[in-house]
Amino acid sequence: MKRITIDPVTRIEGHAKITIHLDDAGEVASTQFHVTQVRGFEKFVEGRPFYEMPGITARICGICPISHLMASAKACDAIMAVRIPPTAALLRELIHCGQFVQSHALSFFHLSAPDLLLGMDFDPAKRNVLGLALKHPELARAGIELRRFGQRIIEAVAGERVHPSGVVPGGIAQPLDPEIRDEILMGLAPARETARKTLLLFKDTLNGFVDEVAHFGSLDTMYAGLVDAAGGLQLYDGAIVETVPAERYASFIGEAAVRDSFLKAPYFKPRGYPDGIYRVGPLARLNVADRCGTPAADAELAEFRQRFGRVVASAFHYHYARLIEVVYALERIRVLLETPGVLDTHVRAKAAVNALEGIGVAEAPRGVLIHHYKVDEQGAMKWANLIIATGHNNLAINRSIEQASKRYIHGDKLEEGMLNRVSAVVRAYDPCLSCSTHAGGLAPLRVELVDAAGRLLDELATQ
């Protein structure tokens, strides 16, 4: 049996590799997606005051610290048993929408556009953001500006662009400055025009990726995402598929430790592991929501469904869904800034420990994010569990890699474009592996003894 290793998988956030095993005929027999880094946040927060958790967990990631701030602050709100002021809820959602704009812009323009706009078989030395800038300079500049706009919203409202201090237990640290509101409103028009042009360009490229659409994780899975009582898309708050409160996650989500990876594999408990496979993130959110709730995004969603159906199965269309969500986030930013009361100065509720357990759930750009805390009577952290979006997608990513590998990898003739397509499947999910590996559970350990020829002599494994 032969083995192909893609190490590292490039243009993703974090560290991973893919192992592809070929049978004697040179066809793919099996694949593994390995997340090769581990983080210890669930353990080293123990003993810290609960109110420090937003600031600590934001350091999990430099790309999506806002998502952790939101889920963590909501878990702390639950421990304090407070309802945050309405203005604070508006401002948290505003910051969160800024996060979606900047994160989705990074994913599309910097990480995936080299494949989508230059081609999967393009010269790998030039198939990167610099090569994209040479071929599509205006688009590359627009992508940078779009991400900058999202980061500016975060900085202006939450205090800093990365790891901001303005999202706190009980609400927001400071009210919104009227001049900041006007500045953001002025920046919306060019940002929306960039999103519109990018969507048009992307839709024009789809006919060139018919085979990829069919084999990039085109799977029969379940989907999970937050929606409001009317079934509309929600990013900051909501229930998991209408009737299930997000706080009840443990009744239907289990977590399995998997071999060959530090990334746990959540699954839908009623179907068990590994059959309980489901997906989260942009594609999942559009699949479970009835509508976005803003005019331009709803029009794009209607076209999306007209082209591909009510439930869209191919992971390739995560890119399409991501761009629709940018349109939604930009429209939602205007709604929030024009909501009466957004400039009110009462933005924080204060309290001590009123509950010994708190759960905070929000949509990160990559999908449902869960922070679950337990504290003692003094508010010191006793236990934490973090379920990250990329973790929810772990089983689906593995299945998608296997599907693409069996389509494109043939041992008698290996080409770089084949391997790039397998990596591109991972990029479609936009995994954030720095976020996703923590200390909860016991990861299986395997030690292999091999000889100089690579033959396995002995093996010791824990379960």
Wavefront OBJ file of the C-alpha trace (Angstrom):
o trace
v 0.000 0.000 0.000
v 1.308 3.439 -0.939
v 0.806 6.626 1.040
v 0.525 10.264 -0.072
v 0.861 12.992 2.537
v -0.168 16.613 2.043
v 1.758 18.365 4.796
v 0.977 21.091 5.497
v -2.432 21.935 4.090
v -1.842 25.504 2.935
v -3.985 28.641 3.003
v -5.883 27.651 6.132
v -5.778 29.003 9.684
v -3.786 26.590 11.833
v -1.848 23.410 11.115
v -3.100 20.226 9.478
v -2.050 17.463 7.117
v -3.865 14.911 4.977
v -2.850 11.284 4.553
v -4.107 9.391 1.496
v -3.614 5.615 1.334
v -3.590 3.940 -2.081
v -4.298 0.272 -2.703
v -2.167 -1.951 -4.928
v -4.063 -0.746 -7.999
v -3.168 2.883 -7.199
v -6.708 3.843 -6.184
v -7.622 5.628 -2.949
v -8.367 3.159 -0.161
v -8.706 5.562 2.769
v -7.924 9.111 3.889
v -7.281 10.882 7.187
v -7.439 14.547 8.110
v -4.951 15.224 10.906
v -5.099 18.347 13.062
v -1.576 18.458 14.395
v -1.750 21.186 17.032
v -3.367 21.149 20.455
v -4.432 24.029 22.708
v -5.072 23.866 26.446
v -7.590 26.631 27.062
v -10.206 24.420 28.696
v -7.695 23.433 31.371
v -5.630 26.521 32.038
v -8.695 28.727 32.582
v -9.548 26.656 35.651
v -9.264 28.784 38.778
v -9.541 32.105 36.927
v -12.380 34.518 37.805
v -15.266 33.969 35.388
v -15.302 37.635 34.353
v -11.822 37.215 32.853
v -13.057 34.570 30.437
v -13.950 36.848 27.495
v -10.463 38.370 27.530
v -8.749 34.997 27.940
v -10.693 33.040 25.350
v -10.430 35.834 22.783
v -6.725 34.939 22.703
v -7.596 31.527 21.293
v -7.504 33.066 17.817
v -6.293 36.242 16.143
v -8.704 35.804 13.223
v -11.990 35.289 15.067
v -11.493 36.651 18.601
v -14.858 38.419 18.370
v -16.711 35.122 18.081
v -15.120 33.872 21.301
v -15.811 37.198 22.998
v -19.502 36.903 22.117
v -19.994 33.309 23.237
v -17.898 33.838 26.362
v -19.648 37.061 27.353
v -23.025 35.365 26.904
v -21.917 32.490 29.155
v -20.833 35.072 31.755
v -24.181 36.876 31.412
v -25.835 33.561 32.312
v -23.605 33.111 35.378
v -24.565 36.643 36.497
v -28.210 35.872 35.579
v -28.632 39.287 33.953
v -30.400 40.548 30.866
v -28.023 42.919 29.150
v -29.319 46.387 28.160
v -30.997 46.500 24.720
v -28.378 48.943 23.431
v -25.606 46.557 24.481
v -27.260 43.787 22.483
v -27.378 46.066 19.417
v -23.705 46.956 19.779
v -22.610 43.358 20.335
v -24.399 42.345 17.145
v -22.854 45.301 15.301
v -19.367 44.193 16.327
v -20.253 40.626 15.385
v -21.370 41.701 11.902
v -18.057 43.510 11.483
v -16.356 40.246 12.387
v -18.306 38.362 9.716
v -17.346 40.914 7.060
v -13.631 40.834 7.856
v -13.412 37.066 8.366
v -15.381 36.129 5.246
v -13.348 38.633 3.229
v -10.135 37.017 4.464
v -11.388 33.546 3.613
v -12.603 34.391 0.127
v -10.063 36.912 -1.160
v -6.889 35.719 0.532
v -7.309 31.976 1.050
v -9.693 30.631 -1.606
v -9.780 33.149 -4.471
v -6.382 31.973 -5.836
v -8.053 28.609 -6.577
v -11.369 30.071 -7.698
v -10.163 32.956 -9.851
v -6.758 31.698 -11.028
v -7.648 28.021 -11.338
v -7.006 24.791 -9.446
v -4.243 23.845 -11.911
v -2.593 27.273 -12.018
v 1.163 27.472 -11.386
v 1.445 26.780 -7.621
v 4.261 29.318 -7.301
v 1.807 32.011 -8.397
v -1.437 30.531 -7.067
v -1.549 32.777 -4.038
v -2.724 36.213 -2.986
v 0.201 37.897 -4.781
v -0.645 36.098 -8.008
v -4.265 37.120 -7.529
v -3.207 40.751 -7.115
v -1.274 40.606 -10.388
v -4.169 39.181 -12.387
v -7.066 40.945 -10.594
v -5.499 44.034 -8.974
v -8.747 45.944 -8.483
v -10.454 42.950 -6.905
v -7.494 42.289 -4.618
v -7.509 45.898 -3.427
v -11.272 45.797 -2.926
v -10.922 42.632 -0.849
v -8.339 44.292 1.375
v -10.604 47.316 1.815
v -13.618 45.159 2.613
v -11.710 43.346 5.342
v -10.368 46.648 6.642
v -13.922 47.997 6.875
v -14.998 45.057 9.040
v -11.947 45.481 11.248
v -12.629 49.207 11.581
v -16.105 48.484 12.946
v -14.585 46.171 15.547
v -11.933 48.708 16.505
v -14.334 51.655 16.680
v -17.031 49.951 18.725
v -15.112 47.364 20.779
v -11.836 49.189 21.374
v -9.221 47.288 19.348
v -9.128 45.395 16.037
v -7.702 42.222 17.554
v -8.603 40.927 21.036
v -10.746 44.006 21.856
v -11.607 44.826 25.459
v -15.014 46.387 24.860
v -17.162 43.226 25.004
v -17.625 42.434 28.691
v -19.876 40.352 30.945
v -23.146 42.241 31.228
v -22.876 44.096 27.942
v -20.435 46.580 26.410
v -17.776 48.696 28.092
v -18.538 51.993 26.318
v -21.533 53.452 24.427
v -21.330 54.187 20.715
v -19.941 57.579 19.704
v -22.282 59.387 17.229
v -19.290 60.272 15.030
v -18.334 56.600 14.849
v -21.863 55.699 13.782
v -21.726 58.282 10.982
v -18.289 57.050 9.879
v -19.494 53.453 9.602
v -22.623 54.496 7.726
v -20.461 56.434 5.236
v -18.350 53.320 4.603
v -21.256 51.004 3.868
v -21.857 52.001 0.237
v -18.390 51.085 -1.119
v -18.345 47.915 0.997
v -21.709 46.805 -0.391
v -20.558 47.573 -3.944
v -17.475 45.382 -3.432
v -19.655 42.547 -2.151
v -22.020 42.903 -5.116
v -19.250 42.875 -7.724
v -17.504 39.941 -6.066
v -20.682 37.885 -6.068
v -21.222 38.612 -9.760
v -17.664 37.605 -10.588
v -17.875 34.430 -8.520
v -21.186 33.380 -10.078
v -19.625 33.837 -13.531
v -16.895 31.321 -12.619
v -19.218 28.536 -11.463
v -19.572 26.910 -14.891
v -15.863 26.162 -14.762
v -16.211 24.108 -11.573
v -18.989 21.659 -12.398
v -16.881 18.636 -11.481
v -15.626 20.206 -8.254
v -19.180 21.061 -7.231
v -20.125 17.423 -7.704
v -17.175 15.995 -5.727
v -16.170 18.610 -3.131
v -18.044 17.166 -0.191
v -21.379 16.701 -1.919
v -22.754 14.771 1.035
v -26.060 13.809 2.576
v -25.704 15.306 6.051
v -27.700 17.193 8.648
v -27.156 20.930 9.216
v -27.195 23.153 12.287
v -27.426 26.919 12.668
v -29.082 29.628 14.727
v -32.465 30.990 13.664
v -35.046 33.308 15.203
v -38.607 32.366 16.116
v -39.734 32.975 12.520
v -36.952 30.848 11.029
v -34.809 33.800 9.966
v -31.007 33.800 9.889
v -29.365 34.830 13.171
v -25.675 35.421 13.842
v -25.606 36.733 17.424
v -28.594 35.062 19.069
v -31.239 32.460 18.344
v -32.229 28.821 18.672
v -30.570 25.867 16.991
v -33.101 25.091 14.280
v -36.159 26.923 15.604
v -37.407 24.705 18.414
v -34.166 23.773 20.181
v -32.764 26.399 22.588
v -29.035 26.725 22.098
v -28.441 26.132 25.813
v -29.729 22.556 25.432
v -26.825 21.584 23.202
v -25.608 18.763 25.484
v -28.889 16.879 25.043
v -28.271 16.362 21.331
v -24.544 16.964 20.679
v -21.990 14.391 21.768
v -18.200 14.650 21.377
v -15.911 11.811 20.348
v -12.125 11.752 20.588
v -10.742 10.488 17.302
v -7.592 8.669 16.324
v -4.910 10.500 14.329
v -6.076 14.005 15.241
v -6.248 16.405 18.174
v -9.615 17.653 16.889
v -12.661 16.105 18.566
v -15.627 15.001 16.472
v -19.024 16.256 17.667
v -22.005 14.225 16.480
v -25.804 14.216 16.716
v -26.546 11.948 19.683
v -29.792 10.368 18.423
v -27.899 8.923 15.450
v -24.725 8.084 17.350
v -21.075 8.275 16.318
v -20.073 8.430 13.484
v -23.474 8.328 11.774
v -24.627 11.543 13.434
v -22.694 13.708 10.973
v -23.839 17.293 10.556
v -22.417 20.528 9.206
v -22.309 24.120 10.433
v -21.138 27.409 8.912
v -22.360 29.598 6.043
v -23.797 26.795 3.917
v -25.511 25.196 6.913
v -26.967 28.509 8.058
v -28.517 29.162 4.655
v -29.827 25.603 4.534
v -31.611 25.800 7.898
v -32.877 29.395 7.682
v -36.050 30.269 5.825
v -34.761 33.733 4.982
v -31.913 36.136 5.712
v -34.206 39.019 6.554
v -32.601 41.820 4.513
v -33.575 42.693 0.911
v -30.364 42.161 -1.076
v -29.345 39.051 0.876
v -32.812 37.546 0.461
v -32.648 38.181 -3.291
v -29.248 36.452 -3.468
v -30.548 33.568 -1.346
v -33.525 33.131 -3.675
v -31.193 32.931 -6.694
v -28.916 30.517 -4.820
v -31.839 28.183 -4.123
v -33.212 28.525 -7.629
v -29.881 27.369 -9.022
v -29.065 24.571 -6.577
v -32.213 23.633 -4.632
v -33.669 24.284 -1.191
v -30.947 22.285 0.577
v -27.530 22.659 -1.042
v -25.219 19.716 -0.363
v -21.865 20.540 -1.994
v -19.189 21.991 0.275
v -17.933 23.926 -2.759
v -20.892 26.249 -2.216
v -19.587 27.340 1.176
v -17.846 30.038 -0.896
v -21.132 31.201 -2.413
v -22.894 31.154 0.966
v -20.030 33.108 2.526
v -20.474 35.946 0.032
v -24.241 36.021 0.591
v -23.564 36.378 4.311
v -21.271 39.350 3.640
v -24.178 41.024 1.846
v -26.437 40.215 4.806
v -23.954 41.477 7.414
v -23.498 44.796 5.605
v -27.258 45.298 5.349
v -27.703 44.320 8.981
v -25.058 46.843 10.060
v -27.180 49.651 8.615
v -30.294 48.356 10.364
v -28.486 48.226 13.707
v -26.979 51.713 13.341
v -30.371 53.176 12.452
v -32.230 51.452 15.285
v -33.576 53.945 17.861
v -31.619 53.703 21.085
v -28.320 52.597 19.529
v -26.646 55.719 20.996
v -28.064 55.247 24.506
v -25.420 55.310 27.207
v -26.753 52.480 29.393
v -24.779 49.592 27.926
v -23.818 47.358 30.840
v -25.566 45.392 33.572
v -23.504 44.523 36.637
v -23.951 41.645 39.059
v -22.037 39.007 40.965
v -22.391 35.237 40.740
v -26.068 34.289 40.653
v -25.717 30.912 38.910
v -23.003 28.296 39.038
v -23.236 27.424 35.362
v -23.485 29.418 32.151
v -23.734 28.570 28.466
v -23.109 31.032 25.663
v -23.834 30.218 22.024
v -23.264 32.393 18.953
v -22.570 31.899 15.282
v -18.899 32.291 14.442
v -18.147 32.890 10.744
v -17.335 29.172 10.529
v -20.446 28.006 12.399
v -22.031 27.400 15.792
v -19.705 28.255 18.695
v -20.450 27.014 22.218
v -18.857 28.141 25.493
v -19.991 26.224 28.590
v -18.659 27.223 32.043
v -19.063 26.016 35.623
v -17.909 28.144 38.584
v -17.769 27.953 42.377
v -19.603 30.285 44.765
v -16.798 32.856 44.475
v -16.944 32.859 40.696
v -13.735 30.904 40.072
v -13.778 28.698 36.995
v -14.106 25.001 37.834
v -14.716 23.582 34.348
v -15.026 24.706 30.752
v -16.073 23.066 27.502
v -15.605 24.765 24.158
v -17.144 23.345 20.994
v -15.766 25.192 17.998
v -17.315 25.402 14.538
v -14.468 23.505 12.898
v -15.009 20.713 15.410
v -18.668 20.404 14.409
v -17.476 19.997 10.810
v -14.750 17.456 11.579
v -16.630 14.383 10.390
v -17.864 16.193 7.281
v -14.379 17.469 6.410
v -13.030 13.921 6.621
v -15.830 12.566 4.443
v -15.330 15.398 1.946
v -11.594 14.727 1.702
v -12.290 11.072 1.038
v -14.819 11.874 -1.700
v -12.514 14.322 -3.466
v -9.489 12.040 -3.133
v -11.323 9.122 -4.734
v -12.331 11.376 -7.599
v -9.004 13.075 -8.321
v -6.164 10.927 -6.950
v -4.912 8.030 -9.058
v -1.544 6.539 -8.233
v -0.398 5.910 -11.781
v -0.383 9.628 -12.611
v -0.027 12.189 -9.837
v -0.305 15.870 -10.658
v -0.100 18.879 -8.366
v -3.582 20.042 -9.354
v -5.044 16.773 -8.054
v -3.557 17.311 -4.614
v -4.527 20.965 -4.654
v -8.163 19.999 -5.184
v -8.043 17.833 -2.068
v -6.596 20.744 -0.088
v -9.184 23.064 -1.620
v -11.939 20.921 -0.127
v -10.586 21.771 3.318
v -10.353 25.458 2.413
v -14.017 25.445 1.377
v -14.924 24.841 5.019
v -12.551 27.656 6.056
v -11.385 25.738 9.133
v -9.866 27.599 12.053
v -7.714 24.901 13.603
v -6.107 27.261 16.107
v -9.576 27.610 17.632
v -10.653 24.047 17.528
v -8.400 21.826 19.634
v -8.703 21.932 23.399
v -8.213 19.761 26.464
v -11.660 18.254 27.032
v -11.828 14.490 26.571
v -9.003 12.016 26.169
v -7.410 11.898 22.750
v -6.280 8.417 21.704
v -2.520 7.957 21.639
v -0.723 5.719 19.170
v 2.994 4.913 19.090
v 4.316 3.027 16.049
v 7.656 1.229 15.753
v 8.837 0.989 12.122
v 12.016 -0.298 10.536
v 14.264 1.524 8.077
v 12.057 0.434 5.173
v 8.969 1.872 6.811
v 7.452 -1.508 7.762
v 5.358 -1.517 10.925
v 7.014 -3.716 13.557
v 4.901 -2.989 16.603
v 2.201 -0.655 17.813
v 0.975 0.584 21.181
v -2.339 2.439 21.349
v -4.730 3.815 23.946
v -8.454 4.226 23.358
l 1 2 3 4 5 6 7 8 9 10 11 12 13 14 15 16 17 18 19 20 21 22 23 24 25 26 27 28 29 30 31 32 33 34 35 36 37 38 39 40 41 42 43 44 45 46 47 48 49 50 51 52 53 54 55 56 57 58 59 60 61 62 63 64 65 66 67 68 69 70 71 72 73 74 75 76 77 78 79 80 81 82 83 84 85 86 87 88 89 90 91 92 93 94 95 96 97 98 99 100 101 102 103 104 105 106 107 108 109 110 111 112 113 114 115 116 117 118 119 120 121 122 123 124 125 126 127 128 129 130 131 132 133 134 135 136 137 138 139 140 141 142 143 144 145 146 147 148 149 150 151 152 153 154 155 156 157 158 159 160 161 162 163 164 165 166 167 168 169 170 171 172 173 174 175 176 177 178 179 180 181 182 183 184 185 186 187 188 189 190 191 192 193 194 195 196 197 198 199 200 201 202 203 204 205 206 207 208 209 210 211 212 213 214 215 216 217 218 219 220 221 222 223 224 225 226 227 228 229 230 231 232 233 234 235 236 237 238 239 240 241 242 243 244 245 246 247 248 249 250 251 252 253 254 255 256 257 258 259 260 261 262 263 264 265 266 267 268 269 270 271 272 273 274 275 276 277 278 279 280 281 282 283 284 285 286 287 288 289 290 291 292 293 294 295 296 297 298 299 300 301 302 303 304 305 306 307 308 309 310 311 312 313 314 315 316 317 318 319 320 321 322 323 324 325 326 327 328 329 330 331 332 333 334 335 336 337 338 339 340 341 342 343 344 345 346 347 348 349 350 351 352 353 354 355 356 357 358 359 360 361 362 363 364 365 366 367 368 369 370 371 372 373 374 375 376 377 378 379 380 381 382 383 384 385 386 387 388 389 390 391 392 393 394 395 396 397 398 399 400 401 402 403 404 405 406 407 408 409 410 411 412 413 414 415 416 417 418 419 420 421 422 423 424 425 426 427 428 429 430 431 432 433 434 435 436 437 438 439 440 441 442 443 444 445 446 447 448 449 450 451 452 453 454 455 456 457 458 459 460 461 462 463
